[in-house]
């Protein structure tokens, strides 16, 4: 699934939910957390699970993902 996200990035397709997953993944890596620990309720064990869950988001969900992505950019590890 990561290959598909990279393809979208290079082809100019925009998917705010995919970007949200990428920002979440970056935050987890920077803070030393795992997907399993932080997103147990969603059942996500990796960024691929986030992609699978968010891939076909409708327009209202995309707007929500855009807001959430910005939140993850500001999120502190502590």
N, C-alpha and C positions, 0 to 999 in steps of 0.2 A: 504494500500500500504506500510506502514511503516513495517508491519510484513514481507512482501516480501523482503524488503531491509535487514532486520535483518537476514532473512533466507539466503540470498545471502552472507552476511558477515560471517555467521557461516559455510556455506558450502564451502567457499573459492572462490566463483564466484566473478569475478572482473568486475565492471561496473563503469567506470570513471565518467559517467554522474550522476549516483546515488550518488557517492562520492561528486561530485560537488554540488548537491542539499543539501547534508548533511552539507557541509562546508558553503554554503550560509545560511542555517537555523541557524547554530551555530553563524555566524556573525550577523544575524538579532537579535537573542536572546541577544547576548552580547551588541549590540548597542541600543537595545530597539526599533527597527523598526518592521514594519509589512510587510508581504508578499504583501498585497494589495497596500501599499504605495510605496514600492520599485520596484515592478514588475507589475505595472498596465498595461504596454504595452504588457506584455506576457499573461496577464489575470490570473496570478497565485495568488491564495488566501491562499495557504498553501503549505507545502513541498510536499504533495500528488499531487498537480497540477504539480509541477516541475517533480516529478517522472513520472507521466503519460505522460508528454511531452517528456521526455528524455529516457524512458525505453527501447525502441527498436532502439537505436542509431546505425548507421553503424560505421564502423571502422574509417573513417575520422572524424566523429562527436565525437567519443570516444577520439581521440587525441586532438581535440579542447577542449573537456570537461576536459581533464587532465590538459591542460594549464590554463583553467579558474579556476579550483579547486585550483591550486597553487596560482593564483592571489587572490582568496578569503581568503586564509591563510594569505596573507600579507596585506589585506585591513584594513585600519584604520576606526574607527567609526567617525572620524572628518575630 
